Amino acid sequence: MTSNAWILSIVTISVLLCLTTPIYLSTDILAQNSPDIRGVKMSQIKISISVDDAHLSEIEKISQNLRSSGVNVEQTLPSIGIINGSIDPNLVNSLYQIEGVQQVEQQETYQLAPPSSDIQ
Amino acid sequence: VSNNLSAGPIQTTGRYLVLLPEGAATTGIAAVRSAIGAGEIDDSAMSNIGVAVVTLDPDQLQSLNAAVAGPEPILAAEPEQIMYAIGGNMISGDTANYLQGYKDGTSNLVDSLTNAGGASGQQLDNLTFVDGAATWGLQATKVVGSRHSGMGIKVAVLDTGLDLTHPDFAGRAITTKSFITGEDVQDLQGHGTHCIGTSCGPLNPPDPASPRRYGIAYNAEIFAGKVLSNRGSGADGGILAGIDWAITNGCQIISMSLGADIRPGDTYSPIYEEVAKRALSRGTLIIAAAGNASGRPSDIQPVGRPANCPSIMAVAALHADLGVSFYSCGSINPNGGGVDLAGPGGNAGSAPIPQVYSTWTTDPRAVRPPGPARYRAISGTSMATPHVAGIAALYAEATGKTGLELWALLMQNAQRLPLPSVDVGIGLAQAPV
């Protein structure tokens, strides 16, 4: 093996190790890697909320109700019936009491391999 | 009782089926009555399918045939036949052999038509594509021979943005939006520019030193949504906002070369599944990378989030001899966590050599790997995904189909491979002729 081939192998193995390590959500990671969540209190988690089919036309009203229930609403997305925001994790279950709320999920984060990686 | 039904005479009931004009069944039935005189007419099926069943003696049959031949509102008459259900003891011996032969013949016909005379699975075993006037991926997917260009189709690529100063995209219709706070859509990472190059790059790259074609839907309208930062990171909030933006803008296709690894046994996100269903119903097909977490052959990891949703098309990667790329995720989890389709992804570091060649960011602010800046050859399900997205744009242009119908076209026309469906789904995406 030439030295170049050794380097390539080592790079490949390192990349694989990176890729096979699952990325699990933590607010620390979010704070470091996601510029769009600056300003979120560390006690809060980022969530996405889906509105059920019957209430899609009332998504703005549901946004208001979520605000009243402690959600810091960041985006209301009418084409797909989703509301993004952040909330104290202890209050998540209470959101299901709001009429029209279908699902509440903690947001996942995503991380590409570094630009120098041969596998993307 | 003979088992050899197909060789026996046609058995009839002695009654006749009479076909009446669509929307004029009442006048038709009156014409039948006047033709046959007194006779038994069962018109119970008439109102739905315009067919009456009548019992006729030879004289009445003659009168009815004359009426069919004449100007009367009666379209046809034929003897009612006795039919048997297929299955059980009725089918055996020669009949079973005949049906199997018929099935094989039909399958061969469909295969030869859908492959346009292409190589069969057996022959593919020895076939290795190499980069030439077009990349190996565009050859393997038959993009090179396609008449279509994605004209009139809007393709959204949700990624690290696009190098808007890249000469290969000069003059293109490009709409952009950043969903990353504090960063504009200009790609300082490279990944997004590579993916947009594959899905929507030009027919004739303007660089005379590097004329190889690498792009598919060269007339598509590009929607570059930045949902991953210049450091390559993002979150669901931005990705969902990007999907909403693409749908609101009428994009027929969303390409997402992104994903988070999940564990065996995990289920899909109900939020993404609901969003993908709503997208399909509005004519937007979401195509996503299966993920690179495997270390084949020993370690096969599940399709990642959000490609594991049933309503998102999950794309696996093939290398240049059309085997599964060693890193490509597989169908490990139930509940929709499966690979749907495969595209050219390359095999970095392993034979066969060719990776996926496409545009890279030329922005001097980007932290670039060594070597020429304008193009780069890399591997991954991130590279396979925009191949499928670009081909989807060709089908959308060729047929006008969107959503689930577009999904079906990609699946129906895929090249079947002699490989497990858990690795490659239905096979390799193929462009329309």
Interface residues (C-beta under 8 A of the other chain):
Chain A: L8 S9 V11 T12 L16 L19 T20 T21 P22 I23 L30 N33 S34 P35 D36 I37 R38 K46 S48 S50 E74 Q75 L77 P78 S79 I80 G81 I82 N84 Q102 Q103 E105 Q107 E108 T109 Y110 Q111 L112 A113 P114 P115 S116 S117 D118 I119 Q120
Chain B: T160 F179 I180 T181 G182 E183 Q189 G190 H191 H194 L228 S229 R231 G232 S233 G234 A235 D236 G237 G238 I239 L240 A241 I243 D244 I247 T248 S257 L258 G259 A260 D261 I262 R263 S269 P270 I271 E274 V275 R278 A279 R282 N292 A293 G295 D299 Q301 R305 Y327 A348 G349 Q355 A366 V367 R368 P369 I378 S379 G380 S382 M383
